[in-house]
Amino acid sequence: MSNDAGAQQGTIEDQGPVEVSPELARQIENKREDLFEKFELHDEFPPEVIEEAEERTEDVQEEIQSEVEERADMRPLPTWTTDPVDAQDFDDAISVLERDDEYVVWVHIADVTHYVHPDSAMWDEAIDRGNTVYLPGYTMHMLPPVLAETVCSLVPEEDRLAHTVEMHLDKEDLSYQNIEIYKSVIHSDERLTYKETEARLDDEDAPLHDEISLVFELADQMHEQRKEEGSLVLNPRRDRAHTIIEECMLKANKAVTHELMWNRGVEAVYRVHPQPSPDEWDDALREIQELDGVSIPGDSWDDPRKAVNATLEQAPERQLGKIQWAVMKVMPRAKYMNDPFGGHHALNFEIYGHFTSPIRRMSDLVNHWIVYQNDVPENLVELCDTASDKQKAGESAEREYRNFLEEVGLDPDAINNRGMEVVDEDEAE
C-alpha cells in the first residue's frame, strides 16, 4: 500500500492547500535538504535510472499480451484496489469467492520484478534507497514514479502483470487449506478509496457490494482471531475498509513467508520483532493503569498484548494516544533478518515477512525475486541490514520533519493531507 497518512480524513479533497509565505517555504525546503544529507536519503534519480524506467513503459499492453499464455489469466475475476484518496500508485488488489466448502481470497500484487530485477540499474537504486520515504506533503520514492505510477500500478480498466497469492481458507476458522503463489495477468475493475469502500458496504445495489461485504466478513473474523491469539492491536477502532486491507495483507504476507520457510526451506527477508523484557512490559502496564479513566481488565494481565487490546477497547477516546505511546516506548524496533526465528512479537506470528508492497519496500521486492526464482541473493544478510537501516533513517527523518513543521506553526497532518501553496502575504490577506 501507499502511505496511509491522512487516509481517513474524508474531507481532504474538499479542502485547499495549506498556504505558506515564500520565506517559510524556503525554510521548509532547506530543512528537507538538511534531513536528506543527515540521513543519507536520495531524492533525485540518476539519469540512467530514469532512462531505463522510461524504456520499460513503452509498448506496455503489447508486452502484457505477450505474457498472457505464460501466466494465470485472472482477468475474469471481479477485482478492485482500495487506497487513500491521495495514493499515487496501487500495488495490491483483491478478489474473493465463496464456495461450498471454502473461501478463496486472491491478493494480487504488482509484479515489479518483471521490470526491476538484479540486472537492472533500477534494482541497484532501489536497494540503495531501501524504501519510499513519506514526509508530510513530500515523497521520496524507492522506484522512479514514471514506472511505479504507470506499468507497475494496478490501475483500473487496464490489464496489468501481477504476482498473485491465492489462499484457500477453511470456512470454520479461516485457516490455510492451500496456498498458491504465481505470476498472473489481472484487470482491476475499480480503484476505490477507503471512503468509497465504506459507501459500497452500505449500498446493497452498488457495484462490488457483495464481494466487498464478503471480504469484510472474513477480514473481521481474521481480526478477532488475531486478538484472541495474542496479536497486539494498537488501533482497534479502524473502519471497515482499513480492516479489509490490513487483514488481507497480513494474511497474504504470512502465507508467502510460511511457503518460503516451511515448504521451500529457503532464506528470505523475514520481519523479526523482539519482545520487551518483563520489566519493560510491567512499566508500560503500570503507566497505562495510572491514566485517568483507564482500567486494565483483571482477566487479561497474564498476556500484556491482550491486556493492552482489552484496555484500548474500553478506554475513553482522550486516552488512546497515551496508551499507545506507553506501549511504543518499550517496544524494541522490528528488523529484517534472513532467519525468521524469534518471530514477530507484536503480531504474535511465529514467522512473518513482507511481500505486498514491492513498489515502496525493498524487502518485498527481494522476496518477490526469491519466490519467483527460488534463488537467494548471496548478499542477503547485507540486504536485510540495509532494509532495517533505511527504514530507521526514513522514520527518523519523518519525525524530525514533523517536529520542525510544528515549530514553525504548521500542522504536519494538514500539509500531508492537503499539500502546500506558496503565497505572498498580501495574497494571503
C-alpha positions as CSV (number, residue, x, y, z in Angstrom):
1,M,0.0,0.0,0.0
2,S,0.9,3.6,-0.4
3,N,1.3,5.9,2.5
4,D,-1.8,5.7,4.7
5,A,-1.3,9.0,6.5
6,G,-4.5,11.0,6.4
7,A,-6.4,8.3,4.6
8,Q,-9.4,8.5,6.9
9,Q,-9.8,12.3,6.9
10,G,-12.7,12.2,4.5
11,T,-12.7,15.9,3.6
12,I,-9.2,16.0,2.1
13,E,-10.5,16.5,-1.4
14,D,-12.8,19.4,-0.2
15,Q,-10.0,21.5,1.4
16,G,-7.5,23.7,-0.3
17,P,-3.7,23.5,0.3
18,V,-2.0,25.0,3.3
19,E,-0.8,28.5,2.5
20,V,2.8,29.5,3.4
21,S,4.9,32.6,2.7
22,P,7.8,32.4,0.3
23,E,10.2,32.8,3.2
24,L,8.7,29.9,5.1
25,A,8.6,27.8,2.0
26,R,12.4,28.4,1.7
27,Q,12.9,27.4,5.3
28,I,10.9,24.2,4.8
29,E,12.9,23.3,1.6
30,N,16.2,23.9,3.4
31,K,15.1,21.7,6.3
32,R,14.3,18.9,3.9
33,E,17.7,19.2,2.2
34,D,19.4,19.1,5.6
35,L,17.5,15.9,6.5
36,F,18.4,14.3,3.2
37,E,22.0,14.9,3.9
38,K,21.8,13.9,7.6
39,F,20.1,10.6,7.0
40,E,21.7,9.9,3.6
41,L,18.4,9.9,1.8
42,H,18.1,10.2,-2.0
43,D,15.7,12.4,-3.8
44,E,16.6,12.8,-7.5
45,F,17.1,9.7,-9.5
46,P,20.3,9.2,-11.6
47,P,19.7,9.8,-15.4
48,E,20.5,6.2,-16.3
49,V,17.8,5.0,-13.9
50,I,15.2,7.4,-15.3
51,E,16.2,6.4,-18.8
52,E,15.8,2.7,-18.0
53,A,12.4,3.3,-16.3
54,E,11.1,5.2,-19.3
55,E,12.2,2.5,-21.7
56,R,10.2,-0.1,-19.6
57,T,7.0,2.0,-20.0
58,E,7.0,1.6,-23.8
59,D,4.6,-0.8,-25.6
60,V,3.1,-1.8,-22.3
61,Q,-0.1,-3.5,-23.5
62,E,1.7,-5.4,-26.2
63,E,4.2,-6.7,-23.7
64,I,1.4,-7.7,-21.3
65,Q,-0.5,-9.6,-24.0
66,S,2.7,-11.5,-24.9
67,E,2.8,-12.7,-21.3
68,V,-0.8,-14.0,-21.0
69,E,0.0,-17.5,-22.2
70,E,2.8,-17.9,-19.7
71,R,0.7,-16.7,-16.7
72,A,-2.6,-17.4,-15.0
73,D,-5.3,-15.3,-16.6
74,M,-7.2,-13.7,-13.7
75,R,-8.9,-11.0,-15.7
76,P,-12.4,-12.6,-15.5
77,L,-12.3,-12.3,-11.7
78,P,-14.0,-9.3,-10.1
79,T,-11.0,-7.3,-8.8
80,W,-10.5,-3.9,-7.1
81,T,-8.0,-1.8,-5.3
82,T,-8.5,0.2,-2.1
83,D,-6.1,3.0,-1.3
84,P,-6.0,6.5,0.3
85,V,-7.6,9.3,-1.8
86,D,-4.2,10.8,-2.4
87,A,-2.4,7.5,-3.3
88,Q,0.0,7.8,-6.2
89,D,0.3,4.1,-7.1
90,F,-1.8,1.0,-6.4
91,D,0.3,-2.1,-5.7
92,D,-2.3,-4.6,-4.4
93,A,-5.7,-5.7,-5.4
94,I,-8.2,-8.2,-4.0
95,S,-10.6,-10.8,-5.4
96,V,-12.8,-13.1,-3.3
97,L,-15.1,-16.1,-3.8
98,E,-17.2,-18.3,-1.6
99,R,-17.6,-22.0,-2.4
100,D,-19.5,-24.8,-0.7
101,D,-16.6,-25.9,1.5
102,E,-14.2,-22.9,1.5
103,Y,-13.4,-19.3,0.9
104,V,-10.8,-18.3,-1.7
105,V,-9.1,-14.9,-1.4
106,W,-6.7,-13.7,-4.1
107,V,-4.3,-10.9,-3.2
108,H,-2.8,-9.6,-6.4
109,I,0.5,-7.7,-6.0
110,A,2.2,-5.6,-8.7
111,D,4.8,-7.7,-10.5
112,V,7.6,-5.2,-10.0
113,T,10.3,-7.8,-10.6
114,H,9.2,-8.2,-14.2
115,Y,10.6,-4.7,-14.7
116,V,13.0,-4.2,-11.8
117,H,15.5,-7.1,-11.5
118,P,19.1,-7.7,-10.3
119,D,20.5,-6.9,-13.7
120,S,18.9,-3.5,-13.9
121,A,20.0,-0.1,-12.7
122,M,16.6,0.4,-11.1
123,W,17.3,-2.6,-8.9
124,D,20.6,-1.2,-7.6
125,E,19.0,2.1,-7.0
126,A,16.0,0.5,-5.1
127,I,18.4,-1.5,-2.9
128,D,20.4,1.7,-2.1
129,R,17.2,3.6,-1.2
130,G,15.7,0.8,0.8
131,N,12.1,2.1,0.8
132,T,9.9,5.0,-0.1
133,V,10.1,7.8,2.5
134,Y,6.9,9.7,3.2
135,L,7.4,13.2,4.7
136,P,4.3,15.3,5.2
137,G,3.4,16.6,1.8
138,Y,6.6,15.2,0.2
139,T,7.6,11.8,-1.0
140,M,11.0,10.3,-1.8
141,H,10.3,7.3,-4.0
142,M,12.1,4.0,-4.0
143,L,11.3,3.5,-7.7
144,P,11.1,6.1,-10.4
145,P,7.4,7.4,-10.4
146,V,7.4,7.2,-14.2
147,L,7.5,3.4,-13.7
148,A,5.8,2.9,-10.3
149,E,2.8,5.0,-11.1
150,T,2.2,3.6,-14.6
151,V,3.1,0.0,-15.6
152,C,3.6,-1.2,-12.0
153,S,0.4,0.4,-10.7
154,L,-2.7,-1.8,-10.8
155,V,-4.8,1.0,-12.3
156,P,-8.5,0.3,-13.2
157,E,-9.7,-0.8,-16.6
158,E,-6.3,-1.9,-17.8
159,D,-4.5,-5.2,-17.9
160,R,-1.5,-5.5,-15.5
161,L,1.1,-8.0,-14.6
162,A,0.8,-9.3,-11.1
163,H,2.2,-11.8,-8.6
164,T,-0.9,-13.5,-7.1
165,V,-1.2,-15.1,-3.6
166,E,-4.2,-17.5,-3.8
167,M,-5.4,-18.5,-0.3
168,H,-8.0,-21.3,0.2
169,L,-9.4,-20.8,3.7
170,D,-11.4,-23.2,5.9
171,K,-14.9,-22.0,6.4
172,E,-14.8,-22.6,10.1
173,D,-11.6,-20.9,11.3
174,L,-10.2,-19.3,8.1
175,S,-7.0,-21.4,8.4
176,Y,-5.0,-22.0,5.2
177,Q,-6.2,-25.1,3.4
178,N,-4.0,-24.4,0.4
179,I,-1.6,-21.6,-0.7
180,E,-0.6,-21.0,-4.3
181,I,1.7,-18.1,-5.5
182,Y,2.1,-17.5,-9.2
183,K,2.6,-14.9,-11.9
184,S,-0.7,-13.6,-13.3
185,V,-2.4,-11.0,-15.5
186,I,-5.2,-9.1,-13.8
187,H,-7.7,-6.4,-14.7
188,S,-8.8,-4.2,-11.9
189,D,-12.5,-3.2,-12.2
190,E,-12.3,-0.2,-9.9
191,R,-9.9,2.0,-7.9
192,L,-11.7,2.7,-4.7
193,T,-10.7,5.0,-1.8
194,Y,-11.3,3.9,1.8
195,K,-14.3,6.3,1.9
196,E,-15.8,4.8,-1.2
197,T,-15.3,1.3,0.1
198,E,-17.3,2.2,3.2
199,A,-20.1,3.6,1.0
200,R,-20.1,0.4,-1.1
201,L,-20.6,-1.7,2.1
202,D,-23.7,0.4,2.9
203,D,-25.2,0.3,-0.6
204,E,-26.6,-3.1,-1.5
205,D,-27.2,-2.1,-5.1
206,A,-23.6,-0.7,-5.6
207,P,-21.1,-2.5,-7.9
208,L,-18.9,-4.9,-6.0
209,H,-21.1,-4.7,-2.8
210,D,-21.4,-8.4,-2.4
211,E,-17.7,-9.1,-2.9
212,I,-16.6,-6.3,-0.6
213,S,-19.1,-7.4,2.0
214,L,-17.9,-10.9,1.9
215,V,-14.2,-10.0,2.2
216,F,-15.1,-7.7,5.1
217,E,-16.8,-10.5,7.0
218,L,-13.7,-12.6,6.5
219,A,-11.4,-9.7,7.5
220,D,-13.4,-9.0,10.6
221,Q,-13.2,-12.7,11.6
222,M,-9.4,-12.7,10.9
223,H,-9.1,-9.5,13.1
224,E,-10.9,-11.1,16.0
225,Q,-8.9,-14.3,15.7
226,R,-5.6,-12.4,15.8
227,K,-6.7,-10.6,19.0
228,E,-7.7,-13.9,20.6
229,E,-4.4,-15.4,19.7
230,G,-2.5,-12.5,21.3
231,S,-1.7,-10.2,18.4
232,L,-1.3,-6.6,19.6
233,V,-3.9,-4.3,18.0
234,L,-3.0,-0.7,18.8
235,N,-5.7,0.8,16.6
236,P,-8.8,-1.2,17.5
237,R,-11.3,1.3,16.1
238,R,-10.3,1.2,12.5
239,D,-13.1,1.5,9.9
240,R,-14.2,-1.5,7.9
241,A,-12.3,-0.5,4.7
242,H,-9.0,-0.3,6.6
243,T,-9.8,-3.6,8.4
244,I,-10.2,-5.3,5.0
245,I,-6.8,-4.1,3.7
246,E,-4.9,-4.7,6.9
247,E,-6.1,-8.2,7.4
248,C,-5.9,-9.4,3.8
249,M,-2.3,-8.1,3.5
250,L,-1.3,-9.7,6.8
251,K,-2.8,-13.0,5.7
252,A,-1.0,-12.8,2.3
253,N,2.3,-11.8,3.8
254,K,2.1,-14.6,6.3
255,A,1.1,-17.1,3.6
256,V,4.1,-16.2,1.5
257,T,6.7,-16.4,4.3
258,H,5.3,-19.7,5.5
259,E,5.6,-21.1,2.0
260,L,9.2,-19.9,1.8
261,M,10.2,-21.3,5.2
262,W,8.2,-24.5,5.7
263,N,7.7,-25.7,2.1
264,R,10.9,-24.5,0.4
265,G,13.2,-24.1,3.4
266,V,14.9,-21.0,2.0
267,E,16.3,-17.9,3.5
268,A,14.4,-14.7,2.7
269,V,13.9,-11.2,4.1
270,Y,11.9,-12.0,7.2
271,R,10.5,-9.5,9.6
272,V,11.6,-10.2,13.2
273,H,10.2,-8.3,16.2
274,P,11.8,-8.9,19.6
275,Q,9.7,-8.7,22.7
276,P,10.1,-6.2,25.5
277,S,11.5,-7.6,28.8
278,P,9.0,-8.5,31.5
279,D,10.1,-5.4,33.5
280,E,9.5,-3.2,30.4
281,W,6.0,-4.6,29.9
282,D,5.3,-4.1,33.7
283,D,6.4,-0.4,33.4
284,A,4.1,0.1,30.4
285,L,1.1,-1.5,32.0
286,R,1.6,0.4,35.2
287,E,1.7,3.7,33.3
288,I,-1.5,2.7,31.5
289,Q,-3.2,1.7,34.7
290,E,-2.5,5.1,36.2
291,L,-4.2,7.1,33.4
292,D,-7.4,8.8,34.4
293,G,-10.5,6.8,33.4
294,V,-8.4,3.8,32.4
295,S,-8.5,0.3,33.9
296,I,-6.9,-2.8,32.7
297,P,-9.4,-5.8,32.8
298,G,-8.3,-8.2,35.5
299,D,-8.5,-11.3,33.4
300,S,-6.0,-10.1,30.8
301,W,-2.9,-9.3,32.8
302,D,-1.2,-12.6,32.1
303,D,-0.6,-11.5,28.4
304,P,0.5,-7.9,28.1
305,R,-0.7,-7.8,24.5
306,K,-4.2,-8.9,25.4
307,A,-4.2,-6.5,28.3
308,V,-3.5,-3.6,26.0
309,N,-6.1,-4.8,23.5
310,A,-8.8,-5.1,26.1
311,T,-7.9,-1.7,27.6
312,L,-7.9,0.2,24.3
313,E,-11.4,-1.2,23.6
314,Q,-12.8,0.2,26.8
315,A,-10.7,3.4,27.3
316,P,-12.0,6.9,26.7
317,E,-11.0,8.4,23.4
318,R,-8.9,11.1,25.0
319,Q,-6.5,8.5,26.5
320,L,-6.0,6.3,23.4
321,G,-2.8,8.2,22.3
322,K,-1.3,7.9,25.8
323,I,-1.9,4.2,25.9
324,Q,-0.4,3.6,22.5
325,W,2.6,5.8,23.4
326,A,3.2,3.8,26.7
327,V,3.4,0.6,24.6
328,M,5.5,2.1,21.8
329,K,8.1,3.3,24.3
330,V,9.0,-0.2,25.4
331,M,8.7,-1.9,22.1
332,P,12.1,-2.9,20.5
333,R,12.5,-1.9,16.9
334,A,11.5,-4.6,14.4
335,K,14.2,-5.6,11.9
336,Y,14.7,-7.5,8.8
337,M,16.7,-10.8,9.1
338,N,17.5,-13.8,6.9
339,D,16.4,-16.1,9.7
340,P,12.7,-15.8,10.8
341,F,13.1,-17.5,14.2
342,G,12.3,-15.3,17.1
343,G,9.1,-14.4,15.3
344,H,7.1,-11.2,15.3
345,H,6.2,-10.4,18.9
346,A,3.6,-7.7,18.3
347,L,1.7,-9.7,15.7
348,N,2.4,-13.0,17.7
349,F,3.3,-14.7,14.4
350,E,6.0,-17.4,14.5
351,I,7.1,-16.4,11.0
352,Y,6.4,-13.2,9.2
353,G,7.8,-11.2,6.3
354,H,6.8,-8.6,3.7
355,F,5.5,-9.2,0.2
356,T,2.6,-6.9,-0.6
357,S,4.3,-3.6,-1.2
358,P,7.2,-4.1,-3.7
359,I,6.7,-0.6,-5.1
360,R,7.7,1.0,-1.9
361,R,9.7,-1.5,0.2
362,M,13.0,-3.2,-0.9
363,S,12.2,-6.1,1.5
364,D,9.1,-7.0,-0.5
365,L,10.9,-6.6,-3.8
366,V,13.7,-9.0,-2.8
367,N,11.1,-11.5,-1.5
368,H,9.3,-11.3,-4.9
369,W,12.5,-12.3,-6.6
370,I,13.2,-15.2,-4.2
371,V,9.6,-16.5,-4.7
372,Y,9.9,-16.2,-8.4
373,Q,13.4,-17.6,-8.9
374,N,13.8,-19.6,-5.8
375,D,17.2,-18.0,-5.8
376,V,18.5,-16.3,-2.6
377,P,20.9,-13.4,-3.2
378,E,24.4,-14.1,-2.0
379,N,24.4,-10.8,-0.1
380,L,21.0,-11.4,1.6
381,V,22.3,-10.6,5.1
382,E,23.6,-7.3,3.8
383,L,20.2,-6.6,2.1
384,C,18.4,-7.2,5.4
385,D,20.7,-4.9,7.3
386,T,20.3,-2.2,4.6
387,A,16.5,-2.5,4.7
388,S,16.5,-2.1,8.5
389,D,18.8,0.8,8.5
390,K,17.0,2.7,5.7
391,Q,13.6,2.2,7.4
392,K,15.0,3.6,10.6
393,A,16.5,6.6,8.7
394,G,13.3,7.3,6.9
395,E,11.3,7.2,10.2
396,S,13.8,9.4,11.9
397,A,13.7,12.0,9.1
398,E,9.9,12.0,9.1
399,R,9.8,12.5,12.9
400,E,12.3,15.4,12.7
401,Y,10.5,17.0,9.8
402,R,7.1,16.8,11.6
403,N,8.6,18.4,14.7
404,F,10.1,21.2,12.5
405,L,6.8,21.9,10.9
406,E,5.1,22.2,14.3
407,E,7.9,24.5,15.5
408,V,7.2,26.9,12.6
409,G,3.4,26.9,13.4
410,L,2.2,24.4,10.8
411,D,0.1,21.2,11.2
412,P,2.0,18.3,9.6
413,D,-1.2,16.3,9.1
414,A,-2.9,19.2,7.3
415,I,0.1,19.5,5.0
416,N,0.3,15.8,4.4
417,N,-3.4,15.7,3.5
418,R,-3.7,18.9,1.5
419,G,-0.2,19.9,0.3
420,M,1.3,23.5,0.5
421,E,0.8,26.6,-1.7
422,V,3.3,29.4,-1.6
423,V,1.5,32.8,-1.5
424,D,2.7,36.4,-0.9
425,E,1.4,37.9,2.4
426,D,-0.8,40.4,0.5
427,E,-2.4,37.5,-1.4
428,A,-3.0,35.5,1.8
429,E,-4.8,38.5,3.2
